[in-house]
Amino acid sequence: MAAHTGLPPLRIHWAIGPVNAFAAPGGVVVFTSAALDALSLDELVAVGAHEIGHLVHRHGLRNLYQALSAGVLIELAMGSSYAGAVGDKVVGGLARLKFSRDDERQADSTAHQLLRQNGYSPQHLADAFRTLRAQSGQRLEWLSTHPDIDERIQAAERATK
């Protein structure tokens, strides 16, 4: 995969936490312990494909650069030292890193392609979304930055056909 996309080698990590998975710049995909417990293996593969979609399109790096650039410019204009400004903004930028709804749709679409190319059905992504919705009792913390979950389920099911 990395040879075709220019991605660094993927590194998969596990962390203790509520149901979640995310991609971080540098080829890192993190699954939480609750996600490992809640999702089937096929659903985990589908969610991983979605996170790889973020890496393929460099959503994390782009969003981090955008978050950092404005903050660093303001700090510099106000007379702060460059090193301090960059350090503070890197930490703050990483903490607030979120993808846009368009980024999520693009990562979903890439996941559909990756799943089909590797012998999996995009239906597994739809199933993962249903599992996540059931786990959360309809209240998903990330709904404010993600497209409607029903829209995403329907898109994955359309990609299955």
Secondary structure, DSSP 8 states (H G I E B T S, - for coil): -HHHH-----EEEEESSSS-EEEETTTEEEEEHHHHHHS-HHHHHHHHHHHHHHHHTTHHHHHHHHHHHHHHHHHHHTT--HHHHHHHHHHHHHHH----HHHHHHHHHHHHHHHHHTT--THHHHHHHHHHHHHHTT--GGGGTS--HHHHHHHHHHHH-
